[in-house]
Amino acid sequence: MKVLLVGGGGREHAIAAALNRSPKLTKLYCAPGNAGIAQIAECVPIGVMEFGKLIEFAKEKEIDLTVVSMDDPLCAGIVDAFEAEGLRVFGTRANAAIIEGSKSFSKNLMKKYGIPTAAYEVFTDAEAATEYLKTSSYPVVLKADGLALGKGVLICGSFEEAKAGVAEIMLDKKFGDAGNEMVIEEFMTGREVSVLAFVDGKHIKLMSSAQDHKRIGDGDTGLNTGGMGTFSPSPFYTEEIDRQCREQIYQKTVDAMAAEGRPFKGVLYFGLMMTADGPKVVEYNTRFGDPEAQVVLPRMKTDLIDVCEACIDGTLDQIELEFEENAAVCVVIAAGGYPVKYEKGKEIHGLENFENKEGYYCFHAGTKVDGRGKIVTNGGRVLNVVALGGTLQEARANAYRAAQWVSFEDCYMRHDIGKALDEMKQ
């Protein structure tokens, strides 16, 4: 099969590596890709939002399957556009991708169908939102309604801080049009866990659990980012929590979307909070998490192409989704100054150290090849160093050891990814 992968980040590098393991794959293209993906696929210079050019390319190359894993094109209707041309595509149609594209939609969906989540209110007027905040308990969470690269969430500890947050989101438009509408919700406490699932419109198959670290600084301090590291599986996602989620969240969400005339196909991401009252949904995404995919997909035994095709055909119930009995940890190496201001074009050294190293991966998130043929930085999150291990602690030690194999000027990483694991016996 000839496959086209749409995207160019660390998540897409992990997906490309998983697709590459399939015996069904004969040729892999990626648009636009990056310097790392280029080592295992043919990259083509087409942007993820250039639907017409992507469709033209898919027809010209007689692509058998297109895989889309980014929120912007999914929410903008890339799957609908491909299907309208009779092309086979894995991803979520626009009317279902709204579960990520609009936080107010997802919150209202959960309220309507009794899916546990934080109490909330939705606002389209900054003044009304500020008035509501005068009666709120603190801390409180402010969320831009639309897509904001995982950064449109503010946790505010006081009214003054929240008032400034409303201005930032709704008046100053820090997150652009994503802030035209805003959700204010109660602050939930507990441990966060991410669970990804394949969905075919009716059936759901859960992937291994994972845990992300969103803040830029050690000890979960500083600004929110797209994710600074992950581990999988999460030992905090117990059998009892899994049972509760299966009863109260997972299938209920899929059934709710079908009932709304928005059948969900693709990857559904459940961001969960383990509260004192049981697991609750923090957010949904309509795609593989990033960097969750980087620790989940290397552990997946089942052929990814088979799973994608089953989701398209509505036969996911016939797939046995299996994962290795091991663990994975990802450490993100970022450009100094991320997520605010950072430089690009720094030469990356040591990538050759990952060649032929079983159980170790260096997924490229923000890289390119410069005019000299050198691989250089081209984003805020630059590399995702991933290592496997028999236990989470072993995988963590391996990942931090491997993170020393690569470097570039002013590189930065957190040193406490998975630190909570130290308190647990494996």
DRENLO-87514 format. One record per residue (C-alpha): residue number from 1; x, y, z. Coordinates in Angstrom, 3 decimals. Layout:
PT_NUM_X_Y_Z
...
This chain:
PT_1_0.000_0.000_0.000
PT_2_1.031_3.581_-0.676
PT_3_0.320_5.826_2.308
PT_4_0.326_9.608_2.668
PT_5_0.812_11.032_6.164
PT_6_-0.235_14.661_6.677
PT_7_1.766_16.620_9.261
PT_8_5.322_17.352_10.260
PT_9_5.899_17.095_14.012
PT_10_7.108_14.603_16.583
PT_11_3.730_12.901_16.659
PT_12_3.879_12.411_12.899
PT_13_7.411_10.993_13.151
PT_14_6.097_8.432_15.663
PT_15_3.145_7.640_13.389
PT_16_5.481_7.329_10.394
PT_17_7.665_4.882_12.328
PT_18_4.583_2.819_13.243
PT_19_3.327_2.803_9.656
PT_20_6.807_1.819_8.494
PT_21_6.611_-1.373_10.565
PT_22_3.597_-2.602_8.577
PT_23_4.336_-5.370_6.047
PT_24_1.522_-3.865_3.943
PT_25_3.410_-0.614_3.364
PT_26_5.146_-0.268_0.009
PT_27_5.706_3.503_-0.055
PT_28_5.298_6.233_2.579
PT_29_4.932_9.922_1.753
PT_30_4.668_12.735_4.283
PT_31_3.458_16.306_3.739
PT_32_5.303_18.380_4.717
PT_33_7.319_16.142_7.088
PT_34_10.584_17.124_8.762
PT_35_14.255_16.161_8.726
PT_36_13.672_13.037_10.811
PT_37_10.632_11.817_8.902
PT_38_12.614_12.297_5.678
PT_39_14.847_9.398_6.752
PT_40_11.944_6.914_6.550
PT_41_9.503_8.570_4.122
PT_42_9.519_10.756_1.039
PT_43_8.612_14.269_2.188
PT_44_6.673_16.567_-0.133
PT_45_6.490_20.358_0.317
PT_46_2.720_20.699_0.707
PT_47_1.207_22.422_3.747
PT_48_-1.314_20.642_5.954
PT_49_-4.036_23.175_5.088
PT_50_-3.500_22.983_1.323
PT_51_-6.315_20.490_0.802
PT_52_-6.505_20.911_-2.977
PT_53_-2.795_20.246_-3.464
PT_54_-2.885_17.267_-1.079
PT_55_-5.830_15.745_-2.945
PT_56_-4.120_16.328_-6.286
PT_57_-0.960_14.652_-4.966
PT_58_-2.930_11.679_-3.584
PT_59_-4.574_11.140_-6.959
PT_60_-1.349_11.573_-8.929
PT_61_0.542_9.057_-6.766
PT_62_-2.456_6.698_-6.475
PT_63_-2.322_6.825_-2.681
PT_64_-4.229_3.950_-1.049
PT_65_-4.573_5.547_2.392
PT_66_-4.091_9.057_3.764
PT_67_-3.548_9.467_7.512
PT_68_-4.273_12.862_9.105
PT_69_-3.268_13.523_12.698
PT_70_-3.314_17.300_13.226
PT_71_-6.177_19.276_14.755
PT_72_-6.272_22.251_12.359
PT_73_-6.829_20.330_9.100
PT_74_-9.201_17.872_10.800
PT_75_-11.370_20.641_12.233
PT_76_-11.247_22.463_8.887
PT_77_-12.646_19.434_7.037
PT_78_-9.733_17.700_5.323
PT_79_-11.368_14.284_5.763
PT_80_-14.608_15.550_4.203
PT_81_-12.627_17.007_1.275
PT_82_-10.762_13.732_0.636
PT_83_-13.923_11.625_0.945
PT_84_-15.743_13.907_-1.500
PT_85_-13.067_12.975_-4.059
PT_86_-13.468_9.264_-3.368
PT_87_-10.159_9.005_-1.527
PT_88_-9.588_6.706_1.425
PT_89_-8.611_8.722_4.504
PT_90_-8.144_8.048_8.217
PT_91_-9.201_10.877_10.488
PT_92_-12.226_12.669_11.865
PT_93_-14.804_14.518_9.776
PT_94_-15.284_18.194_10.599
PT_95_-18.703_17.761_12.224
PT_96_-17.179_15.317_14.728
PT_97_-13.822_17.100_15.098
PT_98_-15.799_19.900_16.774
PT_99_-15.399_17.852_19.971
PT_100_-11.909_19.368_20.078
PT_101_-12.510_22.450_17.962
PT_102_-15.049_23.908_20.406
PT_103_-14.665_23.491_24.150
PT_104_-18.184_24.825_24.700
PT_105_-19.542_22.105_22.382
PT_106_-17.704_19.352_24.251
PT_107_-18.732_20.683_27.675
PT_108_-22.384_20.937_26.600
PT_109_-22.196_17.418_25.157
PT_110_-20.922_16.041_28.469
PT_111_-23.623_17.851_30.429
PT_112_-26.374_16.597_28.098
PT_113_-25.278_12.955_28.213
PT_114_-24.194_12.746_31.860
PT_115_-20.466_12.340_31.225
PT_116_-18.520_13.464_34.332
PT_117_-16.593_16.734_33.929
PT_118_-15.912_19.952_35.822
PT_119_-18.761_22.421_36.433
PT_120_-18.594_25.270_33.919
PT_121_-20.187_28.274_32.209
PT_122_-19.732_29.555_28.665
PT_123_-19.296_33.244_27.780
PT_124_-19.169_35.310_24.600
PT_125_-18.935_38.648_26.427
PT_126_-15.882_39.694_28.450
PT_127_-17.881_41.910_30.816
PT_128_-20.331_39.121_31.646
PT_129_-17.439_36.724_32.219
PT_130_-15.774_39.177_34.596
PT_131_-19.010_39.643_36.552
PT_132_-19.369_35.869_36.890
PT_133_-15.808_35.608_38.204
PT_134_-16.739_37.865_41.144
PT_135_-18.794_34.971_42.535
PT_136_-16.369_32.167_41.620
PT_137_-14.280_29.993_43.918
PT_138_-10.537_30.035_43.284
PT_139_-8.455_28.775_41.671
PT_140_-10.547_28.804_38.493
PT_141_-9.794_27.672_34.927
PT_142_-10.250_29.859_31.826
PT_143_-10.269_28.165_28.421
PT_144_-10.327_29.748_24.980
PT_145_-13.111_27.943_23.131
PT_146_-11.231_27.155_19.927
PT_147_-7.909_25.606_18.924
PT_148_-4.877_27.239_20.564
PT_149_-2.021_24.750_20.084
PT_150_-2.656_23.326_23.550
PT_151_-1.910_26.666_25.190
PT_152_-5.310_28.378_25.484
PT_153_-5.838_27.427_29.127
PT_154_-5.198_29.726_32.093
PT_155_-5.323_28.653_35.750
PT_156_-6.056_31.720_37.863
PT_157_-5.606_31.888_41.632
PT_158_-7.470_35.139_42.288
PT_159_-10.157_37.406_40.867
PT_160_-7.583_39.953_39.693
PT_161_-5.618_37.264_37.897
PT_162_-8.793_35.880_36.325
PT_163_-9.962_39.343_35.236
PT_164_-6.623_39.849_33.490
PT_165_-7.015_36.400_31.928
PT_166_-10.410_37.299_30.466
PT_167_-8.885_40.409_28.909
PT_168_-5.988_38.357_27.538
PT_169_-8.256_35.774_25.916
PT_170_-11.328_37.770_24.839
PT_171_-10.114_41.347_24.362
PT_172_-6.401_41.142_23.551
PT_173_-7.056_37.979_21.502
PT_174_-3.810_36.327_22.605
PT_175_-5.098_33.070_21.060
PT_176_-6.761_34.756_18.084
PT_177_-10.328_33.828_17.168
PT_178_-10.110_30.866_19.558
PT_179_-10.921_33.444_22.256
PT_180_-14.170_34.728_20.735
PT_181_-15.927_32.398_23.158
PT_182_-14.602_31.263_26.524
PT_183_-15.316_28.531_29.050
PT_184_-14.902_29.190_32.772
PT_185_-14.792_25.996_34.785
PT_186_-14.068_24.780_38.268
PT_187_-10.496_23.830_39.066
PT_188_-10.209_20.067_39.490
PT_189_-7.501_18.530_41.625
PT_190_-5.980_15.114_41.152
PT_191_-3.622_13.309_38.841
PT_192_-4.071_13.702_35.092
PT_193_-3.991_10.730_32.734
PT_194_-4.357_10.596_28.950
PT_195_-6.096_7.689_27.245
PT_196_-6.145_7.461_23.453
PT_197_-8.690_5.358_21.610
PT_198_-9.397_4.247_18.071
PT_199_-13.043_4.729_17.080
PT_200_-14.974_3.594_13.990
PT_201_-18.190_5.537_14.599
PT_202_-19.662_2.895_16.847
PT_203_-16.943_0.721_18.372
PT_204_-14.011_1.851_20.492
PT_205_-10.629_0.269_21.198
PT_206_-8.489_1.777_23.937
PT_207_-4.748_2.258_23.609
PT_208_-2.343_2.084_26.526
PT_209_-2.625_4.951_29.029
PT_210_-0.086_7.773_29.212
PT_211_0.699_10.831_31.308
PT_212_1.806_14.208_29.958
PT_213_3.744_17.066_31.588
PT_214_2.383_20.355_30.219
PT_215_4.285_23.027_32.154
PT_216_7.624_24.286_30.876
PT_217_9.492_24.056_34.173
PT_218_10.532_21.366_36.620
PT_219_8.005_20.789_39.380
PT_220_5.168_21.685_36.979
PT_221_6.005_25.387_37.065
PT_222_5.796_28.111_34.433
PT_223_3.749_28.430_31.272
PT_224_1.713_25.713_29.595
PT_225_3.318_24.129_26.538
PT_226_2.330_21.570_23.949
PT_227_3.893_18.965_26.269
PT_228_7.393_18.538_27.703
PT_229_7.403_14.789_28.235
PT_230_5.296_11.691_28.763
PT_231_5.342_8.158_30.088
PT_232_3.271_5.072_29.314
PT_233_1.546_3.187_30.783
PT_234_0.380_5.273_33.724
PT_235_0.522_3.252_36.969
PT_236_-2.012_5.718_38.358
PT_237_-4.588_4.504_35.833
PT_238_-5.746_1.515_37.884
PT_239_-8.114_-1.298_36.974
PT_240_-10.822_0.335_39.086
PT_241_-10.407_3.688_37.322
PT_242_-10.446_1.895_33.967
PT_243_-13.730_0.209_34.945
PT_244_-15.293_3.538_35.930
PT_245_-14.146_5.213_32.730
PT_246_-15.505_2.401_30.581
PT_247_-18.870_2.648_32.334
PT_248_-19.183_6.433_32.534
PT_249_-17.015_8.033_29.837
PT_250_-15.615_6.141_26.860
PT_251_-18.520_4.415_25.120
PT_252_-20.936_7.077_26.365
PT_253_-18.933_9.695_24.467
PT_254_-18.917_7.675_21.245
PT_255_-22.648_6.977_21.585
PT_256_-23.347_10.652_22.348
PT_257_-21.573_11.794_19.193
PT_258_-23.522_9.250_17.121
PT_259_-26.785_10.400_18.725
PT_260_-25.941_13.982_17.780
PT_261_-25.547_12.972_14.131
PT_262_-21.780_13.405_14.380
PT_263_-20.407_9.837_14.268
PT_264_-16.789_9.888_15.382
PT_265_-14.138_8.050_13.388
PT_266_-10.419_8.339_14.011
PT_267_-8.468_8.779_17.227
PT_268_-10.304_10.149_20.252
PT_269_-8.115_11.497_23.045
PT_270_-9.516_11.519_26.567
PT_271_-7.772_13.908_28.955
PT_272_-8.822_12.654_32.381
PT_273_-8.519_13.960_35.929
PT_274_-8.530_11.457_38.775
PT_275_-10.556_13.476_41.305
PT_276_-11.741_12.505_44.775
PT_277_-15.168_11.987_43.175
PT_278_-13.813_9.669_40.515
PT_279_-12.425_10.220_36.999
PT_280_-13.681_13.247_35.075
PT_281_-13.026_14.516_31.557
PT_282_-10.722_17.535_31.333
PT_283_-10.794_17.697_27.526
PT_284_-11.223_15.743_24.323
PT_285_-8.907_15.823_21.322
PT_286_-9.724_14.484_17.891
PT_287_-6.270_13.033_17.226
PT_288_-3.238_11.300_18.680
PT_289_-1.872_13.292_21.590
PT_290_1.520_14.927_21.200
PT_291_3.783_13.750_22.831
PT_292_1.518_10.876_24.035
PT_293_1.697_9.162_20.648
PT_294_5.469_9.041_21.003
PT_295_5.252_6.693_24.020
PT_296_2.124_4.748_23.005
PT_297_2.833_3.842_19.370
PT_298_6.313_2.307_19.925
PT_299_4.603_-0.131_22.317
PT_300_1.776_-1.077_19.925
PT_301_2.027_-4.590_18.478
PT_302_-0.996_-4.404_16.165
PT_303_-0.436_-3.223_12.579
PT_304_-1.416_0.474_12.467
PT_305_-2.576_0.223_8.856
PT_306_-4.976_-2.578_9.802
PT_307_-6.394_-0.441_12.613
PT_308_-6.806_2.645_10.402
PT_309_-8.628_0.614_7.760
PT_310_-10.925_-0.968_10.358
PT_311_-11.859_2.489_11.663
PT_312_-12.735_3.623_8.139
PT_313_-14.758_0.471_7.402
PT_314_-16.580_0.278_10.751
PT_315_-15.025_-3.091_11.588
PT_316_-12.912_-2.095_14.584
PT_317_-14.666_-4.708_16.732
PT_318_-12.844_-7.350_14.662
PT_319_-9.397_-5.965_15.575
PT_320_-7.390_-7.237_18.545
PT_321_-5.466_-4.171_19.739
PT_322_-2.312_-5.324_21.543
PT_323_0.567_-3.588_23.292
PT_324_3.929_-4.779_24.543
PT_325_4.238_-5.556_28.258
PT_326_6.840_-2.836_28.723
PT_327_7.075_0.909_29.366
PT_328_8.164_4.038_27.507
PT_329_9.273_7.525_28.563
PT_330_9.626_10.596_26.339
PT_331_11.757_13.645_27.161
PT_332_11.155_16.696_24.981
PT_333_14.227_18.745_24.084
PT_334_13.134_22.297_23.352
PT_335_14.695_25.538_22.176
PT_336_15.698_27.899_24.960
PT_337_12.956_30.485_25.490
PT_338_10.107_28.200_24.370
PT_339_7.106_28.639_24.611
PT_340_7.507_32.433_24.333
PT_341_10.449_33.471_22.151
PT_342_13.167_31.263_20.736
PT_343_15.635_31.089_17.868
PT_344_15.676_28.618_14.991
PT_345_18.461_27.345_12.762
PT_346_20.710_25.829_15.459
PT_347_22.677_22.831_14.218
PT_348_21.770_19.590_16.006
PT_349_24.613_17.282_17.025
PT_350_24.595_13.594_17.967
PT_351_21.574_12.282_16.052
PT_352_23.738_9.439_14.712
PT_353_23.908_8.036_18.262
PT_354_20.357_6.698_17.846
PT_355_21.131_4.651_14.751
PT_356_20.610_0.913_15.252
PT_357_19.835_1.397_18.957
PT_358_16.934_-0.946_19.692
PT_359_14.467_0.475_22.205
PT_360_15.587_4.067_21.632
PT_361_13.960_6.678_19.379
PT_362_14.659_10.293_18.534
PT_363_11.481_11.638_16.977
PT_364_11.943_15.009_15.269
PT_365_9.362_17.617_16.247
PT_366_10.799_20.873_14.890
PT_367_13.702_20.235_12.511
PT_368_14.691_20.840_8.908
PT_369_17.684_20.416_6.624
PT_370_19.396_23.755_5.943
PT_371_21.204_24.921_2.805
PT_372_24.424_23.235_3.964
PT_373_22.732_19.861_4.340
PT_374_22.824_20.114_8.134
PT_375_19.862_19.191_10.361
PT_376_18.893_22.312_12.319
PT_377_16.191_23.407_14.746
PT_378_12.952_24.681_13.219
PT_379_10.526_25.014_16.117
PT_380_10.051_25.365_19.861
PT_381_9.824_21.678_20.674
PT_382_12.699_20.264_18.638
PT_383_13.283_16.595_19.539
PT_384_11.387_13.869_21.386
PT_385_13.815_11.393_22.941
PT_386_11.989_8.147_23.722
PT_387_13.269_5.016_25.419
PT_388_11.683_1.695_26.294
PT_389_12.302_-0.360_29.411
PT_390_10.981_-3.332_31.315
PT_391_9.644_-0.952_33.964
PT_392_8.781_2.734_33.952
PT_393_11.805_3.541_36.110
PT_394_14.085_1.695_33.712
PT_395_12.538_3.466_30.723
PT_396_12.949_6.824_32.485
PT_397_16.624_6.183_33.220
PT_398_17.162_5.109_29.603
PT_399_15.382_8.200_28.242
PT_400_17.457_10.640_30.297
PT_401_20.639_8.786_29.359
PT_402_19.686_9.044_25.672
PT_403_18.793_12.723_26.030
PT_404_22.506_13.353_26.609
PT_405_23.367_11.883_23.218
PT_406_22.015_14.916_21.321
PT_407_22.501_18.647_21.694
PT_408_22.183_22.047_20.076
PT_409_22.958_25.552_21.253
PT_410_20.671_26.751_24.078
PT_411_18.709_23.493_24.260
PT_412_16.390_22.932_27.207
PT_413_14.547_20.024_28.806
PT_414_12.753_19.231_32.023
PT_415_14.637_16.939_34.381
PT_416_11.650_15.567_36.289
PT_417_9.556_13.777_33.655
PT_418_7.990_10.859_35.482
PT_419_9.478_11.890_38.822
PT_420_6.337_10.647_40.586
PT_421_7.389_7.157_39.504
PT_422_10.277_7.279_41.962
PT_423_7.752_7.009_44.770
PT_424_6.329_3.788_43.385
PT_425_7.656_0.248_43.421
PT_426_7.685_-1.444_40.062
